[in-house]
């Protein structure tokens, strides 16, 4: 597990997404605004882990 520097906090997820999973209300706006940075950070760590695994096998 790695720590991702950006945060993705949504209070009341049931009010941030509608029945179709689309952002709605203030929570949805916050989610829409924060998600791209979170996704970029996660993608960076995924790529870094893949590259490290290519160079050296895990110690377990």
BALOSE-949838 format. One record per residue: residue number from 1; x, z, y of N, C-alpha, C, O, CB in turn. Coordinates in Angstrom, 1 decimal. Glycine has a CB too. Example, Ala and Ser with C-alpha at 12.3 -4.5 7.8 and 13.67 -1.06 7.14 Angstrom:
<pts>
- 1,13.2,7.8,-5.7,12.3,7.8,-4.5,13.2,7.8,-3.3,14.2,8.5,-3.3,11.3,9.0,-4.5 .
- 2,12.8,7.1,-2.2,13.7,7.1,-1.1,12.9,7.9,0.0,13.4,8.0,1.1,14.1,5.7,-0.6 .
</pts>
This chain:
<pts>
- 1,0.8,0.0,-1.2,0.0,0.0,0.0,0.9,0.0,1.2,1.9,0.7,1.3,-1.0,1.2,0.0 .
- 2,0.5,-0.8,2.2,1.2,-0.8,3.5,0.3,-0.3,4.6,-0.9,-0.4,4.4,1.8,-2.2,3.8 .
- 3,0.9,0.1,5.7,0.1,0.5,6.8,0.1,-0.7,7.8,1.1,-1.2,8.2,0.7,1.7,7.6 .
- 4,-1.1,-1.1,8.1,-1.3,-2.3,9.1,-1.4,-1.7,10.5,-2.2,-0.8,10.7,-2.5,-3.1,8.7 .
- 5,-0.6,-2.2,11.4,-0.5,-1.6,12.7,-1.8,-1.7,13.5,-2.1,-0.8,14.4,0.6,-2.2,13.5 .
- 6,-2.6,-2.7,13.3,-3.9,-2.8,14.0,-5.0,-2.1,13.3,-4.9,-1.9,12.0,-4.3,-4.3,14.3 .
- 7,-6.0,-1.7,14.0,-7.1,-0.9,13.3,-8.3,-1.8,13.4,-8.5,-2.6,14.3,-7.3,0.5,14.0 .
- 8,-9.2,-1.5,12.4,-10.5,-2.1,12.4,-11.5,-1.0,12.2,-11.8,-0.7,11.0,-10.5,-3.2,11.2 .
- 9,-12.0,-0.5,13.3,-13.0,0.6,13.2,-14.3,0.1,13.7,-14.5,-0.5,14.7,-12.5,1.8,14.0 .
- 10,-15.3,0.4,12.9,-16.7,0.1,13.2,-17.6,1.2,12.8,-17.7,1.5,11.7,-17.2,-1.3,12.5 .
- 11,-18.1,1.9,13.8,-19.1,3.0,13.5,-20.4,2.4,13.2,-20.9,1.5,13.9,-19.1,3.9,14.7 .
- 12,-21.0,2.9,12.2,-22.4,2.4,11.8,-22.4,0.9,11.4,-23.0,0.1,12.0,-23.3,2.5,13.0 .
- 13,-21.6,0.6,10.3,-21.5,-0.7,9.9,-22.9,-1.4,9.6,-23.0,-2.6,9.7,-20.7,-0.8,8.6 .
- 14,-23.9,-0.6,9.3,-25.2,-1.1,9.1,-25.8,-1.7,10.3,-26.8,-2.5,10.3,-26.1,-0.1,8.5 .
- 15,-25.3,-1.3,11.5,-25.8,-1.8,12.7,-24.9,-2.8,13.3,-25.2,-3.5,14.3,-26.0,-0.6,13.7 .
- 16,-23.7,-3.0,12.7,-22.7,-4.0,13.2,-22.9,-5.4,12.6,-22.5,-6.4,13.1,-21.3,-3.5,13.0 .
- 17,-23.5,-5.4,11.4,-23.8,-6.6,10.7,-25.3,-6.8,10.4,-25.9,-5.8,10.0,-22.9,-6.7,9.4 .
- 18,-25.8,-8.0,10.5,-27.2,-8.1,10.1,-27.3,-8.4,8.6,-26.3,-8.3,7.9,-27.8,-9.3,10.9 .
- 19,-28.5,-8.7,8.1,-28.7,-8.9,6.7,-27.9,-10.1,6.1,-27.6,-10.1,4.9,-30.2,-9.2,6.4 .
- 20,-27.5,-11.0,6.9,-26.7,-12.2,6.5,-25.2,-11.9,6.6,-24.4,-12.8,6.3,-27.1,-13.4,7.3 .
- 21,-24.8,-10.7,7.1,-23.4,-10.4,7.2,-22.8,-10.9,8.5,-21.6,-10.9,8.6,-22.6,-10.9,6.1 .
- 22,-23.6,-11.2,9.4,-23.1,-11.7,10.7,-23.1,-10.6,11.7,-23.9,-9.7,11.7,-24.1,-12.9,11.3 .
- 23,-22.1,-10.6,12.6,-21.9,-9.5,13.6,-23.1,-9.5,14.5,-23.7,-10.5,14.9,-20.6,-9.7,14.4 .
- 24,-23.5,-8.3,14.9,-24.7,-8.1,15.8,-24.5,-6.8,16.6,-23.8,-5.9,16.2,-26.0,-8.0,15.0 .
- 25,-25.0,-6.8,17.8,-24.9,-5.6,18.7,-23.5,-5.3,19.1,-22.6,-6.1,19.0,-25.5,-4.4,18.0 .
- 26,-23.3,-4.1,19.7,-22.0,-3.7,20.2,-21.0,-3.6,19.1,-19.8,-3.9,19.3,-22.2,-2.4,21.0 .
- 27,-21.4,-3.0,18.0,-20.5,-2.9,16.8,-20.0,-4.2,16.4,-18.9,-4.4,16.0,-21.1,-2.1,15.7 .
- 28,-20.9,-5.2,16.3,-20.5,-6.5,15.9,-19.6,-7.2,16.9,-18.7,-7.9,16.5,-21.8,-7.4,15.7 .
- 29,-19.8,-6.9,18.2,-18.9,-7.5,19.2,-17.5,-6.9,19.0,-16.5,-7.6,19.1,-19.4,-7.2,20.6 .
- 30,-17.4,-5.6,18.8,-16.1,-4.9,18.6,-15.5,-5.5,17.3,-14.3,-5.7,17.3,-16.3,-3.4,18.5 .
- 31,-16.2,-5.6,16.3,-15.7,-6.2,15.0,-15.2,-7.6,15.2,-14.1,-7.9,14.8,-16.8,-6.2,13.9 .
- 32,-15.9,-8.4,15.9,-15.5,-9.8,16.2,-14.2,-9.8,17.0,-13.4,-10.7,16.8,-16.6,-10.5,16.9 .
- 33,-14.1,-8.9,18.0,-12.9,-8.9,18.8,-11.7,-8.4,18.1,-10.6,-8.9,18.3,-13.2,-8.0,20.0 .
- 34,-11.8,-7.4,17.2,-10.7,-6.7,16.5,-10.3,-7.5,15.3,-9.1,-7.4,14.9,-11.0,-5.3,16.2 .
- 35,-11.2,-8.2,14.6,-10.9,-8.7,13.3,-9.7,-9.7,13.3,-8.9,-9.7,12.4,-12.1,-9.4,12.7 .
- 36,-9.6,-10.6,14.2,-8.5,-11.6,14.2,-7.1,-11.0,14.2,-6.3,-11.4,13.4,-8.6,-12.5,15.4 .
- 37,-6.9,-9.9,15.0,-5.6,-9.3,15.0,-5.4,-8.6,13.6,-4.3,-8.7,13.1,-5.5,-8.2,16.1 .
- 38,-6.4,-7.9,13.1,-6.3,-7.2,11.8,-6.0,-8.2,10.7,-5.1,-8.0,9.9,-7.6,-6.5,11.5 .
- 39,-6.7,-9.4,10.7,-6.4,-10.4,9.7,-5.0,-11.0,9.8,-4.4,-11.2,8.8,-7.5,-11.5,9.8 .
- 40,-4.5,-11.2,11.0,-3.1,-11.7,11.2,-2.1,-10.7,10.7,-1.2,-11.1,10.0,-2.9,-11.9,12.7 .
- 41,-2.3,-9.4,11.0,-1.4,-8.4,10.5,-1.4,-8.3,8.9,-0.4,-8.2,8.3,-1.8,-7.0,11.0 .
- 42,-2.6,-8.4,8.3,-2.7,-8.4,6.9,-2.1,-9.6,6.3,-1.4,-9.5,5.3,-4.2,-8.3,6.5 .
- 43,-2.3,-10.8,6.9,-1.6,-12.0,6.4,-0.1,-11.9,6.5,0.6,-12.3,5.6,-2.1,-13.2,7.2 .
- 44,0.4,-11.3,7.6,1.9,-11.1,7.7,2.4,-10.3,6.6,3.4,-10.6,6.0,2.2,-10.5,9.1 .
- 45,1.8,-9.1,6.3,2.2,-8.3,5.2,2.1,-8.9,3.9,2.9,-8.7,3.0,1.5,-6.9,5.3 .
- 46,1.1,-9.7,3.7,0.9,-10.4,2.4,2.0,-11.4,2.2,2.6,-11.4,1.1,-0.5,-11.1,2.4 .
- 47,2.4,-12.1,3.2,3.5,-13.1,3.1,4.8,-12.3,2.9,5.6,-12.8,2.1,3.5,-13.9,4.4 .
- 48,5.0,-11.2,3.6,6.3,-10.5,3.5,6.4,-9.9,2.0,7.5,-10.0,1.5,6.3,-9.3,4.5 .
- 49,5.3,-9.4,1.5,5.3,-8.9,0.1,5.6,-10.0,-0.9,6.4,-9.8,-1.8,4.0,-8.2,-0.2 .
- 50,5.0,-11.1,-0.7,5.2,-12.3,-1.6,6.6,-12.7,-1.6,7.2,-13.0,-2.6,4.3,-13.4,-1.2 .
- 51,7.2,-12.8,-0.4,8.6,-13.2,-0.2,9.6,-12.2,-0.9,10.5,-12.5,-1.6,9.0,-13.4,1.2 .
- 52,9.3,-10.9,-0.7,10.1,-9.9,-1.3,10.0,-9.9,-2.8,11.0,-9.8,-3.5,9.7,-8.5,-0.8 .
- 53,8.8,-10.1,-3.3,8.7,-10.2,-4.8,9.4,-11.4,-5.3,9.9,-11.4,-6.5,7.2,-10.3,-5.1 .
- 54,9.5,-12.5,-4.6,10.2,-13.7,-5.0,11.7,-13.4,-5.1,12.4,-13.9,-6.0,9.9,-14.9,-4.0 .
- 55,12.2,-12.6,-4.1,13.6,-12.3,-4.1,14.0,-11.2,-5.1,15.1,-11.3,-5.6,14.0,-11.8,-2.7 .
- 56,13.1,-10.3,-5.4,13.5,-9.2,-6.2,12.3,-8.6,-6.9,11.2,-8.4,-6.3,14.2,-8.1,-5.4 .
- 57,12.3,-8.4,-8.2,11.2,-7.9,-9.0,10.9,-6.4,-8.5,11.8,-5.7,-8.1,11.5,-7.9,-10.5 .
- 58,9.7,-6.0,-8.6,9.3,-4.6,-8.2,10.1,-3.7,-9.2,10.4,-4.0,-10.3,7.8,-4.4,-8.4 .
- 59,10.4,-2.5,-8.7,11.1,-1.5,-9.5,10.3,-0.8,-10.5,10.8,0.2,-11.1,11.8,-0.5,-8.6 .
- 60,9.1,-1.2,-10.8,8.3,-0.5,-11.8,8.0,-1.4,-12.9,7.3,-1.0,-13.9,7.0,0.0,-11.2 .
</pts>
